[in-house]
């Protein structure tokens, strides 16, 4: 609640490296297929289903909060200390679902232990092209993912920021970088510094409202 810095004023955005979609996934033995089945089950038994996250206030927690808001469901949030124990309990059937990033759960999906129901971002993932987005599943406007970017101290000269952006974008657009991102289910971005600043501003407003409305702590 009291950060010692303001991340919109104290940093100079350089570029967004990549976007990693989050997935709504369930244990492979769970008898639901489309998202609509899961929503109907949650509505039939309010408070009985559970979803895991990497902890309070993480992207997974907020995605789960938004999912409940848009579906009118009540699903219990179970915070974990990382994707490892979260995936283990999901595979073991201790929790109903999770909204983890695609990278740590992709091996479990390929092994048939977990079943993806939807991607949380606006576009489908190249790593799982047959899995629909939540918007395609009926949740209009649902678009939340996990992105990674590079920032410098706010006082960094603009010519240095421009040079760093140009060099990093070259790397991001290279076949080698794109191949590695494809392997882990990430989408290379490589936007401008101004575009990244607008991205941060928009996400700050969106999540601040979500946190306030849902009283997330």
PyMOL commands that set and color helices and strands:
alter all, ss='L'
color gray80, all
select helices_A, chain A and resi 35-44+59-71+83-92+102-110+126-128+158-172+175-183+193-214
alter helices_A, ss='H'
color red, helices_A
select strands_A, chain A and resi 11-21+23-27+50-53+76-79+97-98+114-119+145-153+186-188
alter strands_A, ss='S'
color yellow, strands_A
deselect
rebuild
show_as cartoon
